[in-house]
């Protein structure tokens, strides 16, 4: 009887030792942020980008000429 109780205790101890040592796998979610200006640059061609730069320069020159004329009021 004593031998049976010791065997059962040994089996219980071995079972708990094996189940507590298992490694659990964890999954990680990686989120990558993308700058929206980079996406639009890739979708635009070189002509569109050049046209935007030219428009900015022309608008600067127009604003400077308006400043030179001044306010008539």
GROMACS elastic network, one bead per residue, 0.5 to 0.9 nm:
[ bonds ]
;  ai    aj funct       b0    kb
    1     4     6  0.52495   500
    1     5     6  0.64669   500
    1     6     6  0.87828   500
    2     5     6  0.52878   500
    2     6     6  0.63050   500
    2     7     6  0.87260   500
    3     6     6  0.51876   500
    3     7     6  0.61946   500
    3     8     6  0.87068   500
    4     7     6  0.50841   500
    4     8     6  0.61813   500
    4     9     6  0.85675   500
    5     8     6  0.51647   500
    5     9     6  0.61235   500
    5    10     6  0.85819   500
    6     9     6  0.50516   500
    6    10     6  0.61053   500
    6    11     6  0.86515   500
    7    10     6  0.50549   500
    7    11     6  0.62285   500
    7    12     6  0.86698   500
    8    11     6  0.51152   500
    8    12     6  0.62000   500
    8    13     6  0.86166   500
    9    12     6  0.51094   500
    9    13     6  0.61132   500
    9    14     6  0.85427   500
   10    13     6  0.51602   500
   10    14     6  0.60883   500
   10    15     6  0.85394   500
   11    14     6  0.51229   500
   11    15     6  0.60467   500
   11    16     6  0.86513   500
   12    15     6  0.51190   500
   12    16     6  0.62333   500
   12    17     6  0.85399   500
   13    16     6  0.53195   500
   13    17     6  0.61092   500
   13    18     6  0.86791   500
   14    17     6  0.50870   500
   14    18     6  0.61842   500
   14    19     6  0.86682   500
   15    18     6  0.53090   500
   15    19     6  0.62414   500
   15    20     6  0.86143   500
   16    19     6  0.52421   500
   16    20     6  0.60168   500
   16    21     6  0.86053   500
   17    20     6  0.54103   500
   17    21     6  0.63806   500
   18    21     6  0.54401   500
   18    22     6  0.68240   500
   19    22     6  0.57111   500
   20    23     6  0.85355   500
   34    37     6  0.87529   500
   34    38     6  0.77366   500
   34    39     6  0.79067   500
   35    38     6  0.56531   500
   35    39     6  0.69572   500
   36    39     6  0.51796   500
   36    40     6  0.64369   500
   36    41     6  0.87410   500
   37    40     6  0.51719   500
   37    41     6  0.61375   500
   37    42     6  0.87069   500
   38    41     6  0.51148   500
   38    42     6  0.63670   500
   38    43     6  0.87841   500
   39    42     6  0.53291   500
   39    43     6  0.64252   500
   39    44     6  0.88516   500
   40    43     6  0.50263   500
   40    44     6  0.61314   500
   41    44     6  0.52216   500
   41    45     6  0.76434   500
   41    46     6  0.89320   500
   41    49     6  0.77932   500
   42    45     6  0.73702   500
   44    47     6  0.80278   500
   44    48     6  0.60902   500
   44    49     6  0.68173   500
   45    48     6  0.54798   500
   45    49     6  0.65574   500
   45    50     6  0.87698   500
   46    49     6  0.52080   500
   46    50     6  0.60746   500
   46    51     6  0.85071   500
   47    50     6  0.51119   500
   47    51     6  0.60120   500
   47    52     6  0.86326   500
   48    51     6  0.50674   500
   48    52     6  0.62856   500
   48    53     6  0.88046   500
   49    52     6  0.52194   500
   49    53     6  0.64674   500
   49    54     6  0.87880   500
   50    53     6  0.51657   500
   50    54     6  0.62163   500
   50    55     6  0.85981   500
   51    54     6  0.50788   500
   51    55     6  0.60754   500
   51    56     6  0.86518   500
   52    55     6  0.50551   500
   52    56     6  0.63035   500
   52    57     6  0.88018   500
   53    56     6  0.51629   500
   53    57     6  0.64094   500
   53    58     6  0.87377   500
   54    57     6  0.51325   500
   54    58     6  0.61442   500
   54    59     6  0.85253   500
   55    58     6  0.51128   500
   55    59     6  0.60380   500
   55    60     6  0.85788   500
   56    59     6  0.51396   500
   56    60     6  0.62641   500
   56    61     6  0.88147   500
   57    60     6  0.50886   500
   57    61     6  0.63917   500
   57    62     6  0.87248   500
   58    61     6  0.51246   500
   58    62     6  0.61626   500
   58    63     6  0.85876   500
   59    62     6  0.50513   500
   59    63     6  0.61144   500
   59    64     6  0.85851   500
   60    63     6  0.51639   500
   60    64     6  0.62231   500
   60    65     6  0.87641   500
   61    64     6  0.50454   500
   61    65     6  0.62793   500
   61    66     6  0.86644   500
   62    65     6  0.51693   500
   62    66     6  0.62374   500
   62    67     6  0.86697   500
   63    66     6  0.50669   500
   63    67     6  0.62317   500
   63    68     6  0.87091   500
   64    67     6  0.50621   500
   64    68     6  0.63053   500
   64    69     6  0.88517   500
   65    69     6  0.63553   500
   65    70     6  0.87424   500
   66    69     6  0.52181   500
   66    70     6  0.64374   500
   66    71     6  0.87386   500
   67    70     6  0.51516   500
   67    71     6  0.80368   500
   69    72     6  0.84858   500
